[in-house]
Amino acid sequence: MLRASSLSSTLPSSRRALRRCCLGYIPLVFGSTQARFFIRPADRNVEIIVDAQERKDVSRKYASQARLARSKAPGKDGSHPVTEDTKGEYVAQIERLVRDPPSYPAPPYRRLPLKPLQWGNKRKATLYPNSKPPQSPSEDDAEGEDQEALDITPPNPDTPYYHHLHVLASTQSETEAWTSYTQLLKFPTPESFPADVPIALPNLHRLCRLLSRSKPKNRTVFLRLLSVMYLIYRSGGQLQVFHWNALIDCAGKGLRKPRMEDFKLALDVFTDMITGKPPGATYSPSEYRAMPGLGQPIEPDIVTYTTLLNIAAKTLQGHALRQATSLLRSSGLAPNRITHLCLMAYYTSTRDLNGVRSTLIQMHSRGLELGIDGANSCMWAYAHRRLDIVRDIYRILRHSIFPEPNVEEIASLKRKLEEEETIIIPEGMRPNEITFTSMIQCMAYNGDLDAALDAFYDMMTTDNVEVGAALQPDADGVLKPVPYNATHAIYRALFLGFARHGDHMVDGLASRLQQKRPWSLDALQSIYDTFIMMPGDDVPTKTTIYWLMVAFNKVSGQDLVCMRQVWTEMVERFNGPWGGPDNRLQRMHRSLDLPDEEAKSYLQELEHYSDNSGGWRESDWL
């Protein structure tokens, strides 16, 4: 366990001093106060306090805090019932988020919360089935319209029916909203409502938006959204194009890698959309029956065709991509920036750099900006063969936050990327969290630990000014952005790097040789210490835990004592073990409990699997 004695005494005086370090400085983040310390095992200014006992105490401390937080949560997702007191909290939440978009195209860090429906003078919207939802091509644009501000909160929230109606109108939790929706279907319809309208239509439209924001999107979310949309159709409401776009998007997701069956399901929804059938009619005609006089054909927009193209691209099937492209061409609509980025993702997955370059040229010829998400896509596309381009893109983006003295060199790099690869990065474009994460993943996977930790340092010292990011008041009460926090995805990339490139060093090896071999046990131990002390109760993915154990197995030389100690700490900190009986983590758990000889045999097999010569899949680092 390592602790920085003082921030001022341990930080380097310049960036060059940092890069001379073997490991760089590893950031630690404690709580919401954003206090930061930077540690490095070889630094003399860092005090080595105690051994594994304190690390175990710290992990138990955070594990107990996480369990306490979970025990206080009313629901599984920690959602609280909507009350009058939470309205003020909601307003404060809205005010403490970054709302100003950057000058270049960029996706939001987090979507802004949905506005609650309020009780006012437009009560008729709850009574008549033909009340129109917001007339907007996208759910985000519709939030600010007058129609969305319809006040439908019931006058008597103590009545169970009206209480659940109020939840639908106010909550930000998809799980809580769905629970209230299912309860409302069981209650008799109030006398003031038409018999064929069991739930007010504005509430149903808001529920559709909540479900469309669910992450991850899976088949359960698709069926829930389909159920709500069919109820809107059956009640005589009007489904808009963004309802259908959300349903098509959910139809193509559910698995890590979409299949042709998912693309076919998305096409079925598309068919219902353009023919005026009820949602789900092609998918299951017996369950989602058409009703006379209801429904009308909807004209798809570019978002519809881009969503189909994205699903087809993720299947990695050429004929599916050609079919989606043919639908787009026949529509006569011009592809937008996101359409080209979907194609770029397909060419990246198929390792076709010529296709990536062709897409960049088409974007430039159409006058479409690359955007920060496009720059991130370029970094990922060139990571397989051209790490030099990845470094150049990152250096240019980093220059907007940490200006380098040699401005001419940065300008030369920009001209080179523009002339050779048609990668045009405008002045002032800032890296976002995905930029830092991609850089760390690329460098760690390819064996450059120094560059990965440099990017980690950059991320932890950069303010998060993305739309939807949290703001915190300073000493004067002025809201200010806060730096990025470490994520489990970054640690997974580092652990995978150690599993690939880690070295087991025998005792007594000269320190100068250790500096030339950065993927050492000391380095892994330092990174693991920051990982185990991450605040909060978020449990890392099973893949992250697995590669952590594989990394320790490799760099420790199959040290059973070390492996068992790390496993015990992880179980206590993150409430393990994890996975089903046949999960590889469960097999690891059983193997570590075996006698030493049998456990050693398992660790040898694990070492053979993690060898660079075989057993690796690209999906392990995506």
Secondary structure, DSSP 8 states (H G I E B T S, - for coil): -EEES-HHHHS-SSHHHHHHSSS--EEEEETTTTEEEEE-TT-TTEEE---HHHHHHHHHHHHHHHHHHHHH-SSTT------HHHHHHHHHHHHTB-----SS----SS---------SS-GGGGT-TT------SSHHHHTTSGGGG-----S-TTSHHHHHHHHHHH---HHHHHHHHHHHHHS---TTS-TT-SS-HHHHHHHHHHHHT-SS--HHHHHHHHHHHHHHHHTT----HHHHHHHHHHHT-SSSS--HHHHHHHHHHHHHHHHT--TTTTT-TTTS---TT--------HHHHHHHHHHHHHHT-HHHHHHHHHHHHHHT----HHHHHHHHHHHHHTT-HHHHHHHHHHHHHTT---HHHHHHHHHHHTTTT-HHHHHHHHHHHHHTTS--S-HHHHHHHHHHHHHHH-----TT----HHHHHHHHHHHHHTT-HHHHHHHHHHHHTSB--STT-BEEE-TTS-EEE-B----HHHHHHHHHHHHHH-----TT--HHHHHH--S-HHHHHHHHHHHHT--SS----HHHHHHHHHHHHHHTTS-HHHHHHHHHHHHHHHT---S-TTSHHHHHHHHHTS-HHHHHHHHHHHHHHTSTTS---GGGG-
